[in-house]
Amino acid sequence: MKYSEVKQHQPSLYLEVCSQNEEPRLPLHTSISLFLLSYCECKSFKVFLVFTKPTSSQSLKSQLPECLDVSDIQVEDLPQLVRGCRLPAALDETGSLCRAGLAVVLRHIISKTLEADPSRNDVLALLGFKKTCLKACAEVSKWTRLCEIGIPSAVEEQLKNPSNQYLQPPLSILTLERRLAEPVKVHNDDKIRRQKLQEQRQNEKKESPESEPGQAPQVGDGLELRAALAKLSVDSVPTLATRENSEIRKVRTTDLPPLEHVFAEGLYFTLTDVVLLPCIYQYLCSLQAHAASTLHQLPHLLRWYSRVQEVPGVLRAANACGIPLSIPQVPTSGLPGPSAEDNLLGLLEQGEGQEMTTQLPFVGGPRPTMTKLKENGIEAVFAPHPCPAWTLPWDSLPGAINPTEGKMSNIRAVRKRQQLNNLVAMVTELARPGYTVVDFCSGTGHVGIVLAHTLPDCQVILIENKEESLVRAQSRSAELGLKNIGFIQANLDYFTGPFQIGVALHACGVATDMVMEHCIQAEAAFVISPCCYGFIQNAVKFTFPKSKRFQETLTYKEHMIVCRFADQTAVQLPPERRLIGKQCMGLVDLDRSWAAETDRYSVQVMTMEPESCSPKNNMLVGRPPHKSGLEAGASQVETLVLN
C-alpha cells in the first residue's frame, strides 16, 4: 500500500498493550502517554490500544481517561508506517507522517494541545527553557536516555520480576536520586537566590528565643516551590517579591545560597516530571509491598514525589488514569540502608553506568599516528568511482526536487546537486523494484525526495528527529505528488521496519556508525557520506577504534587524533593540510569498513565526484553477503540517464 493512500479523519495515537499472566497490562510508556493526554486535556487524537493477541481493553477501563476516544486494534492491522516503528507512535491526518518514540510523541501531544488552545501556559511550560525538554535524542543525551529509556526500563524489569532483591535500587533510580540532591543552576537565577538570602535573614531575625543555641533556622524549600508554581501561572500562588533591599543586592554572587531541586530538571515542572511520575509511582508501590526499608535510601526522590503532587492538575490527571498518588510511609523502625550516593559511587567504581566515555583532550599532531599505522601496513585506500560522470537530468526534473529551490546559495546548490548525483547513482545501482529505501538523518529530504521520484517502483522512507525539517520535506513531497514516500520523526532505535537499502548524506559524527549498525542489523545495503569526524567518540553501542586491526595498533586517544584531523579539509586551508585531512578521513572510514566486514559485508570507501562537491567527500558503499557484486546495476544507471 502506498503511504499516501492511508486516509485519516484526525491524527491517531497508537499505544502498546502487553500481557502479564494472560491479562492485558499497560506498559509504562503507554501509562505516561495517557497521563500527559489527561494532564493536557488533549482531545486531538483518536487513541488506539494495540494488542498482539485477540482481546479487549474492557479490563483496562479504570486506566483510560474518560475524555479520550479509545479503540482497540490488532498489531497486524496497524498502518504500514506505524508497523515499522516502536510504540508509542502518532500518525498524522495524511497517513504519511509518523512520529515514534516516547519523547517525540509526548512533545507532539503538547504541540497539538497548544495548537487547539494557545492559552495553555501550563502546557507550554512543560517544554522548559528554550522549549528543548527531552528534545535531544537518547543516543546523544545521557539525560534523555536516563529519563526516556533507563528509568522506565529498570522499573518495568522490577515489575516483571517481583521476586528480585529490592534492597539495592536500580542504578538509573540512584542516578536520579543523586541528580535531585545537586544544587540547581537555572537561567538568570541570581534574582531568586537573592530573594532566598533575604528570606533566610528575615527568618534569622524572627528566630524564637526557645531555639537551641547554634540551631540553624529552618527555611525549607518554600521559596523554590513558590517560584516553581508561580511559573505555572496559578492564581492562588503569590508572586515573588520583585525587589531586594540594598544590603542583599551588594552580596557577591558566589556568596548567595544555592537553589535546591524542586522538580527533575531544576525549579520548574517539565515534561521530564511527566515521564518520571508514573514510573516512580509504580516503583514506590512495589517497594512498599516488598522492601519498604529501601525508601530510606531515596530521600530526595521522595521529596520530589511529594512536590509533584502539589502541581495543579497532576492529581486530577493521575486519578483519571488510575494512578492513586499518595505520600509513601517510610518505616521508622530498623536501621537505614547505605545512602543512595554511596551506592551510586560504588557502582560507578565497578565500571557500571558509564554509558559514554568522556572524549579525551587533543594532544599532538596526526603524523606520528599515521606513521604508526603505516608501519603496521595500514594506509587509506580509496576504491575507484564506478560512474564518475553520472548525473541526474536536473534541467528536466520538477522544481521542488532541485536544491536551488531552497534557501541555499547558488554555489552551495550546485555542490548539493553534485553530492546527490553520487548517492543516487549508487542507490540506483543497488535498487530493485519493490525495495524499501530509507533515508536516515534526512533533513528536509534532498536525498529521499530525489530517490522517491527516481525510483517509482520502490518505497522510500525519510527518518529525521527534527520535526521542522521533516514537515518541510513532507510539504515538498506533496507539491510533487509523490505516492511512494513516507516520513518518520524518530530516533534511529525506534525504527524497526524491514528495508533493503539505507542512505545518509553527511551523517555527523557517530550518526554514520549508527546508520551502518542499523543497516547491518537489517541486512541492508548502505550508501553513506560521513561528516564531522571530530565529533566521533565512544558511544553506548560501540567504541573506537572499531576494527580488530585498528584496535591492535591504536589507542582510543590516538584514534581520536586521527578523527579530529579528518575535519581539516576546508577549502581555505593549505593544500598540504587538506591532503592530511583527506588521508585521516580515509583511515577513519577504513576502520569502519573493516568493522563491517566482520559481518561479511563488502564495503568500499570512495571519493565523490567531483572532489570539490564537498570538503567531506568520502562515500561508504556497503553490500551485505547476499548482495555482493555489481548485480548488473550499471545498466540500470545507464537506462535512468537515457530516460
Secondary structure as the mmCIF struct_conf table of DSSP 4:
data_model
#
loop_
_struct_conf.conf_type_id
_struct_conf.id
_struct_conf.beg_label_comp_id
_struct_conf.beg_label_asym_id
_struct_conf.beg_label_seq_id
_struct_conf.end_label_comp_id
_struct_conf.end_label_asym_id
_struct_conf.end_label_seq_id
HELX_RH_3T_P HELX_RH_3T_P1 TYR A 3 GLU A 5
BEND BEND1 HIS A 9 GLN A 10
STRN STRN1 SER A 12 GLU A 16
STRN STRN2 CYS A 18 GLN A 20
TURN_TY1_P TURN_TY1_P1 ASN A 21 GLU A 22
STRN STRN3 GLU A 23 ARG A 25
HELX_RH_AL_P HELX_RH_AL_P1 LEU A 28 CYS A 40
TURN_TY1_P TURN_TY1_P2 GLU A 41 GLU A 41
BEND BEND2 PHE A 45 PHE A 45
STRN STRN4 LYS A 46 PHE A 51
BEND BEND3 THR A 52 PRO A 54
BEND BEND4 SER A 57 SER A 57
HELX_RH_3T_P HELX_RH_3T_P2 GLN A 58 GLN A 63
BEND BEND5 LEU A 64 LEU A 64
TURN_TY1_P TURN_TY1_P3 GLU A 66 CYS A 67
BEND BEND6 LEU A 68 LEU A 68
STRN STRN5 ASP A 69 GLN A 74
HELX_RH_3T_P HELX_RH_3T_P3 VAL A 75 ASP A 77
BEND BEND7 LEU A 78 LEU A 78
HELX_RH_AL_P HELX_RH_AL_P2 GLN A 80 ARG A 83
TURN_TY1_P TURN_TY1_P4 GLY A 84 GLY A 84
STRN STRN6 CYS A 85 CYS A 85
HELX_LH_PP_P HELX_LH_PP_P1 ARG A 86 ARG A 86
BEND BEND8 LEU A 87 PRO A 88
STRN STRN7 ALA A 89 LEU A 91
TURN_TY1_P TURN_TY1_P5 GLU A 93 THR A 94
BEND BEND9 GLY A 95 SER A 96
STRN STRN8 LEU A 97 ALA A 100
BEND BEND10 GLY A 101 GLY A 101
HELX_RH_AL_P HELX_RH_AL_P3 LEU A 102 ALA A 116
TURN_TY1_P TURN_TY1_P6 PRO A 118 SER A 119
HELX_RH_AL_P HELX_RH_AL_P4 ASN A 121 LEU A 124
HELX_RH_3T_P HELX_RH_3T_P4 ALA A 125 LEU A 127
HELX_RH_3T_P HELX_RH_3T_P5 PHE A 129 LYS A 131
TURN_TY1_P TURN_TY1_P7 CYS A 133 LYS A 135
BEND BEND11 ALA A 136 ALA A 136
TURN_TY1_P TURN_TY1_P8 ALA A 138 VAL A 140
HELX_RH_AL_P HELX_RH_AL_P5 LYS A 142 ARG A 145
HELX_RH_PI_P HELX_RH_PI_P1 LEU A 146 GLY A 150
HELX_RH_AL_P HELX_RH_AL_P6 ILE A 151 LYS A 160
TURN_TY1_P TURN_TY1_P9 PRO A 162 SER A 163
BEND BEND12 ASN A 164 ASN A 164
BEND BEND13 LEU A 167 GLN A 168
HELX_RH_AL_P HELX_RH_AL_P7 LEU A 171 ALA A 181
BEND BEND14 GLU A 182 GLU A 182
HELX_LH_PP_P HELX_LH_PP_P2 PRO A 183 PRO A 183
STRN STRN9 VAL A 184 VAL A 184
TURN_TY1_P TURN_TY1_P10 HIS A 187 ASN A 188
HELX_RH_AL_P HELX_RH_AL_P8 ASP A 190 LYS A 205
TURN_TY1_P TURN_TY1_P11 LYS A 206 LYS A 206
TURN_TY1_P TURN_TY1_P12 PRO A 209 GLU A 210
BEND BEND15 SER A 211 SER A 211
HELX_LH_PP_P HELX_LH_PP_P3 GLU A 212 GLU A 212
TURN_TY1_P TURN_TY1_P13 PRO A 213 GLY A 214
HELX_LH_PP_P HELX_LH_PP_P4 GLN A 215 PRO A 217
TURN_TY1_P TURN_TY1_P14 GLY A 220 ASP A 221
HELX_RH_AL_P HELX_RH_AL_P9 GLY A 222 LYS A 231
TURN_TY1_P TURN_TY1_P15 LEU A 232 SER A 233
TURN_TY1_P TURN_TY1_P16 ASP A 235 SER A 236
BEND BEND16 VAL A 237 VAL A 237
HELX_LH_PP_P HELX_LH_PP_P5 PRO A 238 ALA A 241
BEND BEND17 THR A 242 THR A 242
HELX_RH_AL_P HELX_RH_AL_P10 SER A 246 ARG A 249
TURN_TY1_P TURN_TY1_P17 LYS A 250 LYS A 250
BEND BEND18 VAL A 251 VAL A 251
HELX_RH_3T_P HELX_RH_3T_P6 THR A 253 ASP A 255
BEND BEND19 LEU A 256 LEU A 256
HELX_LH_PP_P HELX_LH_PP_P6 PRO A 257 PRO A 258
STRN STRN10 LEU A 259 LEU A 259
HELX_LH_PP_P HELX_LH_PP_P7 GLU A 260 HIS A 261
BEND BEND20 VAL A 262 VAL A 262
STRN STRN11 PHE A 263 PHE A 263
TURN_TY1_P TURN_TY1_P18 ALA A 264 GLU A 265
STRN STRN12 GLY A 266 GLY A 266
BEND BEND21 LEU A 267 TYR A 268
HELX_RH_AL_P HELX_RH_AL_P11 LEU A 271 HIS A 290
HELX_RH_3T_P HELX_RH_3T_P7 ALA A 292 GLN A 297
HELX_RH_AL_P HELX_RH_AL_P12 PRO A 299 VAL A 308
TURN_TY1_P TURN_TY1_P19 GLN A 309 GLU A 310
BEND BEND22 VAL A 311 VAL A 311
TURN_TY1_P TURN_TY1_P20 PRO A 312 GLY A 313
HELX_RH_AL_P HELX_RH_AL_P13 VAL A 314 ALA A 320
TURN_TY1_P TURN_TY1_P21 CYS A 321 GLY A 322
BEND BEND23 SER A 333 GLY A 334
HELX_RH_AL_P HELX_RH_AL_P14 ALA A 340 GLU A 349
TURN_TY1_P TURN_TY1_P22 GLN A 350 GLY A 353
BEND BEND24 MET A 356 MET A 356
HELX_LH_PP_P HELX_LH_PP_P8 THR A 357 PHE A 362
BEND BEND25 GLY A 364 GLY A 364
BEND BEND26 PRO A 366 PRO A 366
HELX_RH_AL_P HELX_RH_AL_P15 ARG A 367 GLU A 375
TURN_TY1_P TURN_TY1_P23 ASN A 376 GLY A 377
STRN STRN13 ALA A 383 ALA A 383
HELX_LH_PP_P HELX_LH_PP_P9 PRO A 384 HIS A 385
BEND BEND27 PRO A 386 PRO A 386
TURN_TY1_P TURN_TY1_P24 PRO A 388 ALA A 389
HELX_RH_3T_P HELX_RH_3T_P8 TRP A 394 SER A 396
BEND BEND28 LEU A 397 LEU A 397
HELX_RH_3T_P HELX_RH_3T_P9 GLY A 399 ILE A 401
BEND BEND29 ASN A 402 ASN A 402
HELX_RH_3T_P HELX_RH_3T_P10 PRO A 403 GLU A 405
BEND BEND30 GLY A 406 MET A 408
HELX_RH_AL_P HELX_RH_AL_P16 ASN A 410 LEU A 430
TURN_TY1_P TURN_TY1_P25 PRO A 433 GLY A 434
STRN STRN14 THR A 436 PHE A 440
TURN_TY1_P TURN_TY1_P26 CYS A 441 CYS A 441
TURN_TY1_P TURN_TY1_P27 GLY A 443 THR A 444
BEND BEND31 GLY A 445 GLY A 445
HELX_RH_AL_P HELX_RH_AL_P17 HIS A 446 THR A 454
TURN_TY1_P TURN_TY1_P28 PRO A 456 ASP A 457
BEND BEND32 CYS A 458 CYS A 458
STRN STRN15 GLN A 459 GLU A 464
BEND BEND33 ASN A 465 ASN A 465
HELX_RH_AL_P HELX_RH_AL_P18 GLU A 467 LEU A 480
TURN_TY1_P TURN_TY1_P29 GLY A 481 GLY A 481
BEND BEND34 LYS A 483 ASN A 484
STRN STRN16 ILE A 485 GLN A 489
BEND BEND35 ALA A 490 ALA A 490
HELX_RH_3T_P HELX_RH_3T_P11 LEU A 492 TYR A 494
STRN STRN17 PHE A 495 PHE A 495
BEND BEND36 GLN A 500 GLN A 500
STRN STRN18 ILE A 501 CYS A 508
TURN_TY1_P TURN_TY1_P30 GLY A 509 VAL A 510
HELX_RH_AL_P HELX_RH_AL_P19 ALA A 511 GLN A 521
TURN_TY1_P TURN_TY1_P31 ALA A 522 GLU A 523
STRN STRN19 ALA A 525 CYS A 531
HELX_RH_3T_P HELX_RH_3T_P12 TYR A 533 PHE A 535
BEND BEND37 VAL A 540 LYS A 541
BEND BEND38 PHE A 544 PRO A 545
BEND BEND39 SER A 547 SER A 547
HELX_RH_AL_P HELX_RH_AL_P20 LYS A 548 THR A 553
HELX_RH_AL_P HELX_RH_AL_P21 TYR A 556 PHE A 565
TURN_TY1_P TURN_TY1_P32 ALA A 566 ASP A 567
TURN_TY1_P TURN_TY1_P33 VAL A 571 GLN A 572
BEND BEND40 LEU A 573 LEU A 573
HELX_RH_AL_P HELX_RH_AL_P22 PRO A 575 GLU A 597
TURN_TY1_P TURN_TY1_P34 THR A 598 ARG A 600
STRN STRN20 SER A 602 THR A 607
BEND BEND41 GLU A 609 PRO A 610
HELX_RH_3T_P HELX_RH_3T_P13 GLU A 611 CYS A 613
BEND BEND42 PRO A 615 LYS A 616
STRN STRN21 ASN A 618 ARG A 623
HELX_RH_3T_P HELX_RH_3T_P14 PRO A 625 LYS A 627
BEND BEND43 GLY A 629 GLY A 629
TURN_TY1_P TURN_TY1_P35 GLU A 631 ALA A 632
HELX_RH_AL_P HELX_RH_AL_P23 GLY A 633 LEU A 642
#
